[in-house]
Amino acid sequence: MTTEEFKVSGGDVVNTIKKIIAEGNARRIIIKKEDGTTIVEFPLTVGAIGALLAPILAAVGAIAVLVASCTIVVEKREKSEGDIQA
């Protein structure tokens, strides 16, 4: 598993999360405060779309109001030999 980190301002949190979900290879999203304290973690299941993501995005929107800036940590699944390269 690999991880990627994004430092974003509160207003950009929701848009960044939407982009990460759209990529489709994220397994877990973790939002941390500037001091490194984890605010929330969201596991993402394969095929989670539409109505299943609405509660996650609503929670992320509420968090964005509370923080000036934060770090988004994305755990991604590693590509296996069977994955198709685009």
N, C-alpha and C positions, 0 to 999 in steps of 0.2 A: 504494500500500500504506500502511496506517495501523498505528501501534503503540500499545500500551496497556501500562502498567506497574503491577504489584501488588507492594507491599512486604509480605512475610509472614514469620511465624516458622517455624522448622523443622518444627514439628508440623502446620502448615496447608498445607504445600507440596503434598502429594498431593491433598488435597481441592480446592485451588484449581486444580490442573492438570486434575483430572477435570471440574470445572465448565467450564473453558475448552474442553476437548475436546468436551463435550456441546453447547456452543453451535454448533459445526460450522463456524465461519468462520475459524478460526486456520490459518495456513500454516506458522508456525514458532514454537516456544517456546524462549526463551533464559533460563537461570537464571544469575544473577550474584551474587557475594558482595557484601557491604556496600561494599567498596572499588571496585566496578565491574568486577572481573575476572570474565570469563565462565567458569562452571564447566562448563556443557554446553549444547548446542543440539540441539533435536529438530525436524526437518522433519516436518510432518504432511501426508499426502496426502489428497486428497478420497476419502472412502469408507473410510478407515482405521478399523476397528472391532474390537471383541472381542479375539481372540488377537493381532492385530497391535499392539495398545496395551499388552498385558501386559508386554512387556520395557521399554517406556518407563516405565510406572508403577513397575516394580520398581527401575529405575535412579533414578527420582525419590525413591522411598522411602529408598534407600541414601544419597542426597545429603542428604535431610532430617535424617538422623541426624547428619551431619557439620557442619551449619551451624545456628547459633542463629537467624539471620534472613537473608533474601536478597530479591532483587528478581526477579520473573518478568516478562520482557518478551514480549509476544505480538504477533507480526506478523500482521495480518489482511488478507485480500483485500478490496479495495474493491468495493462493489456496482456492478454495471454496469446499463445500461438494461434489460437482459433479465431481471434478477433480479425475482422475485415478492415484493412487499411483503406481509407477513402482518399 
